[in-house]
Amino acid sequence: MLDFHGIENPGYNIPTPSSTGVSSSSSCDYNKKKVTPQNDVENNTETTTAKRDNWGNDIEFLMSCIALSVGLGNVWRFPFIALENGGGAFLIPYIITLLLVGRPIYYLEMILGQFSSRGSVKVFEYAPIMKGIGYGQAILTFFIATYYSSLMALTLHYLVDSFYPTLPWSYCREEWGDQCIDSKIKTDGTLREVANFTGGVKKTSAEFYFVNIVLHEKANIDDGIGTPNWRLAITLAVSWLVIGGIIIKGIKSSGKASYFLAIFPYVIMLVLLVRSLTLPGAFDGVLFFLTPQWDRLLDAKVWYAAVTQVFFSLTVCYGIILMYASFNRFRQNIYRDCNIVTSLDTCTSLLSGIVIFGILGNLAHVSNNPDIKSVVKSGPGLAFISYPDAIAKFEAVPQIFSALFFLMMFILGVGSNVGVISSVITVICDGFPAIKRWIVVCVMVVICYCFGLMYITPGGQFIMNYIDFYAVTLVAIVLGIFELIAASWIYGVKNICRDIKFMLKIKTSIYYRICWGIVTPVFMTAVLIYMLVDYEPLKYNDTLYPESLYALGWCISAVGIGQLLIWGFYTAYTAPQFSCGQRFKVAFKPTSQWGPLDPTTLKEYKEYCNDCEQSCGVARKGLWYRFYDNIFG
């Protein structure tokens, strides 16, 4: 059972200004004694040392991060995002965005979580007025957990189908007509004849199977989304039972499971890589994927897609990485861990892209169509069309490869969703520490299951696309910008670098300083502005949604983003009894509880901060100097 440290009405202090002009942190001791007043005002809240669970060892944290970040975002989402944005043209913006946005935020969230040993809401004790960011992130991670689990339900459906004597998606049904191509190779080693077809581009039996039999997909949802598929309802329930069984015991059990969750998928992916590259036409697809289309670099949509993919793949600005890092030992080398995970994430995306585009090259080859992009629709269904099609072409025991592949997909989903839903549960347990963790887990599993049923209806893919935009992508970008502002300019880049030096005994490079203070927030703000200016009504498969859903979508976004205002005003309102202006001023300062959770380390940290302030001398005045000193000081 996890034991979370939390205080309902924490005391505030007003620290002396640092030389940067931004606040420096000053915290009270946790050693079971009353908080002593600091400077002008201090709330006499009593705090006690709360023991927090830790990973069994450093490797468990690293493996858990790999299982979380190197998951469905790479294998399921990256290939079709690249497909929609010009293949090779997408790689350059993606790598640039990873370096300027993804890695800096990933490292920042690791630092804040490990330094404070607090979850995604309590960590904002360094800037209490911004704790609405944590609640907003909890809401959007709830939505992510619900549609991640629906993807897991699809993989279990295919896993069960893998045990049929003949893979059910490998052959065409009579009702599909001449437009269908068997995914399976004939006994004589040839594919189904396509020369007599005159009705346009053919589709594989794997695509027909996914759309017509698994999804029963509708052309639109004007008359509703339909009722859930009973088989998918069962596999969805199994998915949540597996997730609930892992998280109900906390990180002690999930840490042990992370070894398998992180390593096993690579074994299967390498097998599929070898097979895909031996298919006819595969290298044409890989060449399309790796060849940059330089004119697309000027397309703002490509850069927007790169940012959203980095968010989705690395799971930054969701509060999950911060939550995982909060269970680390205080001196763990997360600088190394950050570089390993972000680099491995990129390599895995490239690897899965090569596998997918190799398969698409083969599909274009057998369809006599030189346009690789047109041989299959993009979207979530790509992973359930192209991969099964490749497995159906295996001449020896395709059932075994199919079972292994969909087991891999399921494991990827488990690894990702364990972290996602754990972040939500941490926030709930943090806010209601009297409720036992197993009760919270059981209630959340039931709620998420019921909510996830709408994704396994005939209109479920419409809803998934809808929720992904309005409840996740838009909200994550806005909250991510404010998260950077809170850390870099309210708390201060200089103070973060000071905390890193105290915790890790290393100096922060100019790369991270400039990214945190300037490049990353400016880059993300530009993406948000473009997103709003270039907004067009959301579509799925070029089909518009009912008008009422657009209004509802903006309301959903407002609920997530509005947590900033709700909790900001609440924090100022519950601050010590000052004037209105003073209440807001105090709410921008770190609380008296901010700092390392361990009392001995906290005392050392306070002494270290005092030494740093004394060595800085008298702060120079002037806006430009304070700006410069915050980043480079």
ZIZI-V137150 format. One record per run of one state. SS is the DSSP state (h for helix, s for strand, l for the rest). FROM is the first residue (numbers start at 1). LEN is the number of residues. Records with the same first field share a line. If there is no record, write none. Layout:
SS=FROM-LEN / FROM-LEN
This chain:
l=1-11 / 13-21 / 35-11 / 47-11 / 70-2 / 85-3 / 117-5 / 127-1 / 131-1 / 162-12 / 182-21 / 216-14 / 248-3 / 278-4 / 291-3 / 299-1 / 315-5 / 326-8 / 367-5 / 375-5 / 385-1 / 393-5 / 432-5 / 457-3 / 505-5 / 534-5 / 541-2 / 545-2 / 574-6 / 588-3 / 592-7 / 617-6 / 633-1
s=12-1 / 34-1 / 46-1 / 180-2 / 203-2 / 539-2 / 543-2 / 591-1
h=58-12 / 72-13 / 88-29 / 122-5 / 128-3 / 132-30 / 174-6 / 205-11 / 230-18 / 251-27 / 282-9 / 294-5 / 300-15 / 320-6 / 334-33 / 372-3 / 380-5 / 386-7 / 398-34 / 437-20 / 460-45 / 510-24 / 547-27 / 580-8 / 599-18 / 623-10
